[in-house]
Amino acid sequence: MPHAATASEADAAAPGSEPVGPLERGLAVLRALAAHPGPRMRPGDLVRATGLARSTVDRIVATLTHLGYLRIEDDRDVLLAPRLMELGNAYLTCCGLPDALEPLAVALADELDESVSLAVPDGAGVRFISQSTRRRTMALAFQIGDLLPAERCAPGALFASDWGPEQQADWRARLRDDPRDAGFPAVPPRSAPPPPGEVESAFRQRVADARGAGWAADDQLIEPGLVAVAVPVHAPDGSTVCALSVVSHTSRHSARSLAEHALPRLREYGARMEAALASPAPPATPPAAGGPDTSRAAKAELGPEFLQSLTRGLAVLTALGSAPGGLTLSGAADATGLARATARRALLSLQQLGYAAPAGEGRRFTLLPTVLELGYARLSRLSFAEIAQPHLARLVEQVHDSASVAVLADDDIMYVARVHTVRIMSVNITVGTRFPAYATSMGRVLLAGLPEREAAERLARASVRPLTRFTRVDAADLAEAVAQARRDGHALVDQELEEGLRSIAVPVHDRTGRVVAAVNVSTHASRGTLDDVRRAVLPALTAAAAAIEEDLAVVTERVRLPIP
């Protein structure tokens, strides 16, 4: 039974206590990985970047790898894993803005035929929480989670209108400490730092102009060619909660013509967004009570290498995103299955580290946009092939045969990811290769994932011909093979594409359950019977597909990921 909220919850994260050490150090490792220019680091690099002892780094990496937030390649390289986006997704759910406003932002982008963004203030910077982009040759590369300097973008001038003396001092200190903007990976660093007084004076003028006009422009402040116009979106209490901006390129608009083109619609949609925020929100569904504290079992399994406090702290962080508006201390304890005192220590740490804050009358705790610095923008840039690749590599290690992922392309399948095995005799296929869907295991799985009528139409129009003496070419026979794949959840094709080549495939589903790809293992027909292949390969193949689906679901919860 959930705890009732008490008056003491306002003091749950009162200043004066030190953060939980393992949580603080674990977040430092994640920040170092997210800020590193390359995709991977070695433990020694993390030691130098964080100042932590090597033994501490090793324990943190082992714990985060167990949680699925990191992965290890080549026995020593440390990489961020897609599941880490759970933390950023928790913030985006907790703040409630994307759910409430993104449909309007998408509609505005369609209407203007320009890219539209939602951004929130984050310290002396501006962080994106929603992107609705247009597909063009000159495409915008910003991602959800990217942080921009306030003085180099349109929303920054709007947010700075509300800055108090402390925020202004923080901004000036940042200008002094990082004059080239090297701490903002999403923007090109300045080739030479301008005089601080010049930057400060120009920004003050832009802030004053924005305050008077109610909107702000960015005339190639981020980089040459990029222009933007933004308006504020206010909460019912009048505070600016986010900025709505339209971004274009000088090949299409000047800053002035973009304002003339977009500003009336921006203002209209900004007002509609404010109305959406003012509408009574539906009652939040309380998060389901957590089960037993799973960190205990992991600690028993992994021993001293497992940091239980780090695991519990991250569990509290994700729990705060289980509903818009955050949770009370009691709600966080219930959602995680942790003792109230343990949840309180984690909340205290998250508040002191700048990732959470009390909201309203202090009984609820919400996540702050700084959570997005934990690798969200970098992981948002992953392609579907990059998500699948490590799971294919693990599958190949298990079965010792080549593995691939393919999608439907007209009446063919097209390979989008592949990992080769090391054998004297192996199957040599490259990414981009296309084969007729009717004669391949992945093709039959993909056809089986379509509505039956569409699958039948594709088979009927395909140019079916015998590729080997084993190829099925009879229409009824092919229809039955696809139906069998639908019933079995896998397809096994024996020498129909090429003599001596045998393959088995299973589907890959997106977060809605739709089949979007297939993963297969190819082997030589001499290596056992068909039943041998099923017994030896199908369990590992199914597990690999499930792992790809899990990562895909996390990545696409908030990010639009095109699948070829």
Secondary structure, DSSP 8 states (H G I E B T S, - for coil): ------GGGGGTT-SSS---HHHHHHHHHHHHHHHSSSSEE-HHHHHHHH---HHHHHHHHHHHHHTTSEEEETTTEEEE-GGGHHHHHHHHHHH-HHHHHHHHHHHHHHHHTSEEEEEEEETTEEEEEEEE----SS-----TT-EEEGGGSHHHHHHHTT--HHHHHHHHHHHHH-TT-TT-TTS---SS---HHHHHHHHHHHHHHHHHHS-EEEESSSSTTEEEEEEEEE-TTS-EEEEEEEEEETTT--HHHHHHHHHHHHHHHHHHHHHHHHS------------S-HHHHHHHHHGGGS-HHHHHHHHHHHHHTTSTT-EEHHHHHHHHT--HHHHHHHHHHHHHTTSEEEETTTTEEEE-GGGGGTTHHHHHT--HHHHHHHHHHHHHHHHSSEEEEEEEETTEEEEEEEE----SS-----TT-EEEGGGSHHHHHHHHTS-HHHHHHHHHHS----SSTT----HHHHHHHHHHHHHHS-EEEESSSSTTEEEEEEEEE-TTS-EEEEEEEEEETTSS-HHHHHHHHHHHHHHHHHHHHHHHHHHTTTS-----
